[in-house]
Amino acid sequence: MEKNYNFQDLFNQKKYSKIIYIIEFELPDEKKNLSIINLLGVCRLLQNNRTKEDLILALENFKSVYKKERQTEISLTAFRNYVNVVADLYDLDKSEAQTKKTYGYFEEALNFFYNDESYFINDELSVLAIIRIHKRLLDINKVKFLLGELIKKKYYRPSNICSYIYYNLFFKDWSQEKFLEYGKVLCENLPNYSQDKLFPIENKVNKKITIGFLSGDIRSKHSITYFLKTIVDTYNKSKYSINLYLNQNKSQEDETTQYFLKNVDKFTYIKNLKDEEAINLIRKDGVDIFIDLIGVTSNTRLSLVKNRVAGTQILWCGYNNTTGLKEIDYILSDPNLIYESEKNMYTEKILYLPKIWNCHSGLDLKRQFIPSPITKNNYITFGSFNNFNKISDPVVNAWSKILKSIKNSKLILKSSIPRINNLLVKKFKDENILDSLEFIPFAENFESHIKSYQMIDIALDTFPYPGVTTSFEAIWMSTPVLTMKGYNFNSRCGESINKNLGLDWLVSKNEEDYVMKAKELSKKTDYLFELRKKLFDEATKSPLFDTESFSSEFFKILDSINSKK
């Protein structure tokens, strides 16, 4: 007698392993239709203690469904599942052998998509799945293009708009007006919750000022931690309370996270809280000033500030541009980053710190003066430890011109991504300068990573998205940074860093000037020695690392706006 299986009930009961067993060993082959095969793949993903082998088996399940039936709902589902599993597999296993296999899966997934692009392009979830692949390949041109297609089709999911805004930071073709325009689109599409369900915001009297910080990045070596530490280590505990709201999983907790949790007055994990729950929690905490350290970047929770969790709300540090939200009252900047004439391009009021918008808390590493490598090597070594995402086509072009024009020059590249990127390698190969490049792996040991700066004479900044933490690190290690003048807050960060060191000459006016300055530096061995010595003697006393002065100015600004309420 043929058995009847209620897979829906079993799935609702989360009996995934049982479903797998039934499909593989009990269900007759003639009953294994495409929906069943897709279900088999899904259960392999959802079962407890899934392995890499389970992911690979699931891949085959999804691929077989997609290849047997095209342009149907079940094929769409199988395709999305296939692509997302490929991305998961890439994230899971970073070995060289697995990376090679995964690149094969990537190629297959992209072929599926672009062979039926006219069909897939109208399916938001399929496009988002393919974007995951392009992100891992660091093909930000494709990422931006596909996000733009979603926006054109009015897939105004807030996460889509946030990603589109963010990825346009990597390109020069967006004006500040565009950032403002799409910020307003984002604002319009964030949820508005009924105030009837929300705890009221109350003004406190004669109590300590409570400052709430929101971040999804409080973990080892993340850039945010160095700048937030400046505040946490120096605040007046008799006058202020600091609450930290973590939009990240507790499983990500490490020594850095624990350091912050021990040194603030209160902390709360909110990632798994619904918006209304998180809003009520923060409001009940009596936060006076709420500072968002995320903006439109990953882990965004702009829906919270849209519905106002505190009487005063500020954007700082994590995202350097307007959000388009009138509910964010202020953005922290400095005079080098937002010009007076540009204030109307921000929905937030501009609060100017007198010198620099960020201050690095410094590195737990004894500094030692090491002369420029050129004095020993007799050739100049450039370097960039910025994220490979930031190495745009114009950057590749400029670096190629530099290396071709300076005999025996070298360029050392390193990123936090633990794999060499094939697309980037191809770009340099096409420019015929691959032999002048050295890719070094990101060091898990932080001291080894930092000491890598001693290998380079000049750090070449990326543009239009410059380095921030990498520039602070280079300068801490007495390595000068050649940067470029920008056209908005984010693209001017390198400019502000160098100007606060009195190194205006190392701010290039344009790409031609950038190449020219690199060539000039290669001929000035004595100047490079003196410049390195100057940074060794003076950098840690500069506004870049003067935590006491920065903290004093930071809280002076907060006091002034709090007194106006």
C-alpha positions in Angstrom: 0.0 0.0 0.0 1.4 3.4 -1.0 2.2 5.7 1.8 0.9 9.3 1.9 3.4 11.8 3.3 2.4 15.2 4.6 5.6 17.1 3.9 4.0 20.4 4.8 3.3 19.2 8.4 6.7 17.7 8.7 8.3 21.0 7.4 6.2 23.1 9.8 7.4 20.8 12.6 11.0 21.4 11.4 11.6 17.7 10.9 14.0 18.3 8.0 16.2 15.2 8.5 13.1 13.1 8.4 11.9 14.7 5.1 15.4 14.0 3.6 15.2 10.4 4.6 11.7 9.9 3.2 12.6 11.5 -0.1 15.9 9.7 -0.5 14.9 6.2 0.7 11.1 5.8 0.8 9.5 7.9 -1.9 9.3 6.2 -5.3 11.2 7.9 -8.1 8.1 8.7 -10.1 6.9 10.8 -7.1 10.0 12.9 -7.0 8.7 15.8 -9.0 10.5 19.2 -9.2 8.8 20.6 -6.1 9.9 17.6 -4.1 13.5 17.9 -5.3 13.6 21.6 -4.4 12.1 20.7 -1.0 14.9 18.2 -0.6 17.5 20.9 -1.2 15.9 23.3 1.2 15.8 20.7 4.0 19.5 19.9 3.5 20.1 23.6 4.2 17.8 23.8 7.2 18.8 20.7 9.1 20.8 20.9 12.3 24.5 20.6 12.0 24.5 20.9 8.2 27.9 20.3 6.6 29.7 21.6 3.5 28.7 18.3 1.8 25.0 19.1 2.6 25.4 22.4 0.8 27.0 20.8 -2.3 24.2 18.2 -2.4 21.6 21.0 -2.1 23.3 22.8 -5.0 22.8 19.7 -7.2 19.2 19.5 -6.2 18.5 23.1 -7.1 20.5 22.9 -10.3 18.6 19.8 -11.5 15.2 21.6 -10.9 16.3 24.7 -12.7 17.7 22.9 -15.7 14.6 20.7 -16.2 12.1 23.5 -16.1 12.9 27.0 -17.2 10.9 30.2 -16.7 8.4 28.9 -14.2 7.9 29.8 -10.6 9.6 26.6 -9.4 12.6 27.3 -11.6 12.9 30.8 -10.2 12.8 29.4 -6.7 15.4 26.8 -7.5 17.6 29.3 -9.2 17.5 31.7 -6.2 18.3 28.8 -3.9 21.2 27.7 -6.0 22.7 31.1 -6.2 22.3 31.8 -2.5 23.9 28.5 -1.5 26.9 29.2 -3.8 27.4 32.5 -1.9 27.1 30.6 1.4 29.6 28.0 0.3 32.0 30.8 -0.6 31.7 32.4 2.8 32.0 29.0 4.6 35.2 27.6 3.1 38.0 30.1 2.4 40.5 27.5 1.3 42.3 27.9 -2.0 40.9 24.6 -3.3 37.3 25.4 -2.4 37.6 28.9 -3.7 38.6 27.5 -7.1 35.6 25.2 -7.1 33.3 28.0 -5.9 34.4 30.3 -8.7 33.2 27.6 -11.1 29.8 27.6 -9.4 29.8 31.5 -9.6 30.5 31.3 -13.4 27.7 28.7 -13.8 25.2 30.8 -11.8 26.1 34.0 -13.8 25.7 32.1 -17.1 22.2 30.9 -16.0 21.3 34.5 -15.1 22.6 36.3 -18.1 21.4 33.7 -20.6 17.9 34.4 -19.4 18.5 38.0 -18.3 15.3 39.4 -19.8 13.3 36.9 -17.7 15.3 37.1 -14.4 15.7 40.9 -14.4 12.1 41.3 -13.5 12.3 39.1 -10.5 13.6 41.1 -7.5 14.8 38.1 -5.5 16.7 36.6 -8.4 18.5 39.9 -9.0 19.3 40.2 -5.3 20.7 36.7 -5.4 23.0 37.5 -8.3 24.1 40.7 -6.6 25.4 38.5 -3.8 27.7 36.8 -6.3 28.9 40.0 -7.8 29.7 41.4 -4.4 31.9 38.4 -3.6 33.6 38.7 -6.9 34.1 42.4 -6.1 32.5 43.4 -9.4 31.0 46.6 -8.0 30.2 47.9 -11.5 27.7 45.0 -11.9 26.4 45.5 -8.3 25.7 49.1 -8.9 24.1 48.4 -12.3 21.7 45.7 -11.0 20.8 47.7 -7.9 20.0 50.5 -10.3 17.7 48.2 -12.3 15.8 47.3 -9.2 15.4 51.0 -8.3 14.2 51.8 -11.9 11.5 49.1 -11.5 10.5 50.7 -8.2 11.5 47.8 -6.0 11.8 50.3 -3.2 12.7 47.9 -0.5 14.7 50.1 2.0 17.6 47.6 1.9 17.7 48.0 -1.9 17.8 51.8 -1.7 20.4 51.8 1.1 22.6 49.5 -0.9 22.2 51.6 -4.1 23.1 54.8 -2.2 26.1 53.1 -0.6 27.6 51.6 -3.8 27.4 54.9 -5.5 30.1 56.1 -3.0 32.5 54.1 -5.1 31.8 56.1 -8.3 32.3 59.7 -9.3 29.2 60.0 -11.5 26.8 60.8 -8.6 26.5 64.4 -7.5 25.7 65.4 -4.0 22.2 66.3 -5.2 21.8 62.6 -6.1 22.7 61.4 -2.6 20.1 63.8 -1.2 17.5 62.8 -3.8 17.8 59.1 -3.1 18.1 59.7 0.6 14.6 61.3 0.5 13.3 58.3 -1.5 14.7 56.1 1.3 13.0 58.2 3.9 9.7 57.9 2.1 9.9 54.1 2.1 10.9 53.5 5.7 8.0 52.3 7.9 6.1 54.7 10.0 4.8 53.1 13.2 1.7 54.2 15.2 2.7 56.3 18.2 -0.1 54.6 20.1 2.0 51.5 20.3 5.2 53.3 21.2 6.5 54.4 24.6 6.6 58.2 24.8 9.8 60.2 24.7 10.2 62.0 28.0 12.5 64.9 28.8 14.6 64.2 31.9 15.4 66.9 34.5 18.5 67.1 36.6 19.9 63.7 35.6 23.0 62.5 33.8 22.8 62.9 30.0 22.3 59.5 28.5 23.9 59.0 25.1 22.9 56.0 23.0 25.2 54.6 20.3 23.9 52.2 17.6 26.4 49.9 15.9 26.4 46.6 14.2 30.2 46.4 14.1 31.6 46.1 17.6 34.0 43.3 17.0 37.8 42.9 16.7 39.6 45.2 14.4 36.5 46.8 12.9 37.2 50.5 12.1 34.3 51.8 14.1 35.7 50.4 17.3 38.9 52.6 17.2 36.8 55.8 16.9 34.2 54.8 19.4 36.9 53.8 21.9 38.1 57.4 21.9 34.7 58.4 23.4 34.2 55.4 25.6 37.7 55.7 27.2 37.4 59.4 27.9 33.8 60.3 28.9 32.9 61.9 32.2 31.0 59.1 34.0 29.6 61.5 36.6 28.0 63.7 33.9 27.1 61.2 31.1 25.8 57.7 30.7 26.6 55.7 27.6 24.3 53.0 26.3 25.4 50.7 23.5 22.8 49.1 21.2 24.3 46.3 19.2 22.6 45.4 15.9 24.7 42.2 15.6 24.5 38.6 16.8 25.7 37.7 20.2 27.6 34.9 18.6 29.9 37.5 17.0 31.0 38.6 20.5 34.8 38.7 21.0 37.4 40.4 23.2 36.8 43.8 21.5 33.0 43.5 22.1 33.6 42.5 25.7 35.9 45.5 26.2 33.1 47.9 25.2 30.4 46.0 27.1 32.5 46.4 30.3 33.2 50.1 29.8 29.8 51.5 29.0 26.9 51.9 31.4 24.5 49.7 29.6 24.4 47.5 26.4 21.7 45.7 24.6 21.6 43.3 21.6 18.8 44.5 19.4 19.3 42.6 16.1 16.6 40.1 16.8 14.1 42.7 18.1 11.4 44.0 15.8 11.5 47.7 15.1 8.7 48.6 17.5 10.3 46.5 20.3 13.7 48.1 19.8 12.1 51.6 19.6 10.3 51.1 22.9 13.3 49.6 24.6 15.5 52.6 23.7 12.8 55.1 24.6 12.3 53.4 28.0 16.0 53.7 28.6 15.6 57.5 28.6 18.2 58.2 25.9 18.7 61.9 25.5 21.0 61.8 22.4 21.0 58.9 20.0 24.0 58.5 17.7 23.7 56.3 14.7 27.1 54.7 13.6 25.6 52.7 10.7 23.7 55.0 8.3 22.9 53.2 5.1 25.6 50.6 5.4 25.1 46.9 6.2 23.2 46.2 9.4 21.3 49.5 8.9 18.4 50.2 11.4 17.4 53.6 10.0 13.8 52.6 10.6 14.5 53.2 14.3 15.6 56.8 13.9 12.9 57.4 11.3 10.4 56.7 14.2 12.6 58.7 16.6 14.0 56.9 19.6 15.3 60.1 21.3 14.7 63.8 21.4 18.1 64.4 19.6 19.4 62.1 16.9 22.9 62.3 15.3 24.7 60.6 12.4 28.4 60.0 13.0 31.4 58.0 11.8 29.8 54.9 10.1 28.4 56.7 7.0 29.7 60.0 5.7 26.9 61.6 3.8 23.3 62.7 4.2 20.7 60.0 4.9 17.8 62.1 3.6 16.0 61.6 6.9 14.7 64.8 8.5 14.4 62.8 11.8 18.2 62.8 12.1 18.8 66.2 13.5 22.5 66.5 13.0 25.6 65.1 11.2 29.1 65.4 12.7 31.6 66.7 10.3 34.6 69.1 10.1 35.4 72.2 8.0 37.4 70.1 5.4 34.5 67.8 4.6 31.3 69.8 4.1 31.5 73.3 2.8 29.2 76.1 3.9 27.8 76.2 0.4 26.8 72.6 0.5 24.7 72.7 3.7 21.4 72.7 1.7 22.4 69.3 0.3 21.9 67.6 3.7 18.6 67.1 5.5 20.7 67.0 8.7 22.1 70.2 10.3 25.9 70.2 10.1 27.8 70.1 13.4 31.4 71.1 12.8 34.1 69.6 15.0 36.9 72.3 14.9 39.6 70.1 13.5 38.8 66.6 12.4 35.5 64.6 12.4 37.1 61.4 13.7 39.8 60.6 16.2 41.6 57.3 16.3 42.2 55.8 19.8 45.7 54.6 18.7 47.2 51.1 18.4 48.4 48.9 21.2 51.8 48.6 19.6 55.1 50.2 20.5 56.2 52.6 17.7 59.6 52.3 16.3 61.2 54.6 13.7 62.1 52.7 10.5 63.6 54.6 7.6 61.8 54.6 4.3 62.5 51.3 2.5 63.7 53.2 -0.5 66.9 54.0 1.4 67.7 50.3 1.4 66.0 49.0 -1.7 67.1 51.8 -4.1 63.6 51.7 -5.6 60.3 53.0 -4.4 57.6 50.8 -3.0 54.0 52.0 -3.0 51.2 50.2 -1.1 47.5 50.1 -0.4 45.8 48.1 2.3 42.4 49.3 1.4 39.5 47.1 0.7 39.7 45.8 -2.9 36.2 47.2 -3.5 37.7 50.6 -3.4 40.2 49.9 -6.2 38.0 51.4 -8.9 38.8 51.4 -12.6 40.2 55.0 -12.4 42.4 53.9 -9.5 43.8 51.0 -11.5 44.4 53.4 -14.4 46.3 55.9 -12.2 48.4 53.2 -10.4 49.3 51.7 -13.7 50.5 55.0 -15.0 52.6 55.5 -11.9 54.2 52.0 -12.1 54.9 52.3 -15.8 56.6 55.7 -15.4 58.9 54.9 -12.5 61.6 52.3 -13.2 61.6 49.3 -10.8 58.8 50.6 -8.7 56.6 48.2 -6.8 53.0 48.2 -5.5 52.0 46.0 -2.5 48.3 45.3 -2.1 46.6 43.8 0.8 42.9 43.6 1.8 40.9 42.2 4.7 39.5 39.8 2.1 41.5 36.6 2.6 41.7 35.7 -1.2 43.3 37.3 -4.2 40.6 38.7 -6.4 40.6 37.3 -10.0 38.9 40.4 -11.5 41.4 42.8 -9.9 44.3 40.6 -11.1 42.9 40.6 -14.6 42.6 44.4 -14.7 46.3 44.8 -13.7 47.3 42.1 -16.2 45.4 44.0 -19.0 47.5 47.1 -18.0 50.6 44.9 -18.3 51.9 45.8 -14.8 51.2 42.6 -13.0 54.9 41.9 -12.5 55.2 45.2 -10.5 52.5 44.1 -8.1 52.8 42.0 -4.9 49.7 40.7 -3.3 50.2 39.8 0.3 47.6 37.9 2.4 45.8 39.7 5.2 47.5 38.7 8.5 45.3 37.3 11.2 47.9 38.5 13.6 47.2 42.2 14.0 50.8 43.1 14.8 52.0 41.5 11.6 49.4 43.4 9.7 50.5 46.7 11.1 54.2 46.1 10.6 53.5 45.5 6.9 53.3 49.3 6.6 57.1 49.3 7.2 57.5 47.7 3.8 56.1 50.7 1.8 57.4 54.2 1.2 54.1 55.8 0.2 50.6 54.6 0.8 48.5 55.3 -2.3 44.9 56.2 -1.3 41.9 55.0 -3.3 39.4 57.4 -4.9 36.6 58.5 -4.9 36.2 56.3 -1.9 39.3 56.9 0.2 40.6 54.9 3.1 40.0 56.0 6.6 41.2 53.4 9.1 44.0 52.3 6.7 45.2 55.9 6.5 45.2 56.3 10.2 47.1 53.0 10.5 49.7 54.1 7.9 50.3 57.4 9.6 50.6 55.7 13.0 53.3 53.6 11.4 54.9 56.9 10.0 54.0 56.0 6.4 52.7 59.0 4.5 49.6 58.8 2.4 49.1 60.3 -1.0 45.4 61.1 -1.4 43.1 63.0 -3.7 40.7 66.0 -3.3 37.1 64.8 -3.2 33.7 66.2 -4.2 31.6 65.4 -1.1 31.9 64.4 2.6 32.9 60.8 2.0 35.4 61.4 -0.8 37.2 64.2 1.2 38.1 62.1 4.2 41.7 61.5 3.0 41.9 65.3 2.4 40.9 66.1 6.0 43.4 63.5 7.4 46.3 65.0 5.5 45.3 68.6 6.2 45.2 67.9 9.9 48.8 66.8 9.6 49.8 69.9 7.8 50.5 67.8 4.6 48.3 69.7 2.1 50.9 68.9 -0.6 49.9 65.2 -0.4 46.4 66.1 -1.4 46.2 65.8 -5.2 43.9 68.0 -7.2 43.0 65.4 -9.8 44.2 62.1 -11.3 46.9 63.8 -13.4 48.2 65.6 -10.3 48.0 62.3 -8.3 50.3 60.5 -10.8 52.7 63.5 -11.0 53.0 63.7 -7.2 53.8 60.0 -7.0 56.5 60.4 -9.6 58.0 63.4 -7.8 58.0 61.5 -4.5 59.9 58.7 -6.1 62.8 61.1 -6.8 63.0 62.6 -3.3 64.7 60.0 -1.1 65.8 62.7 1.4 62.3 64.2 1.6 60.7 60.8 2.2 63.1 60.2 5.0 62.3 63.6 6.6 58.6 63.1 6.0 58.7 59.7 7.7 60.6 61.2 10.6 58.1 64.0 10.9 55.2 61.6 11.1 57.1 59.5 13.7 57.7 62.5 15.9 54.4 64.4 15.5 51.6 62.2 14.2 50.4 60.8 17.5 50.2 64.3 18.9 48.1 65.6 16.0 44.3 65.8 15.9 44.3 62.3 14.4 45.2 60.7 17.7 44.7 63.4 20.3 41.8 61.6 22.0 41.6 64.0 25.0 41.1 67.1 22.9 38.8 65.4 20.5 36.6 64.0 23.3 36.5 67.5 24.9 35.2 69.0 21.7 32.9 66.1 21.0 31.1 66.5 24.4 31.1 70.3 24.2 29.0 70.0 21.0 26.7 67.5 22.6 26.2 69.7 25.6 25.4 72.7 23.4 22.6 70.9 21.5 21.3 69.2 24.6 20.9 72.6 26.4 18.8 73.8 23.5 16.1 71.2 24.0 
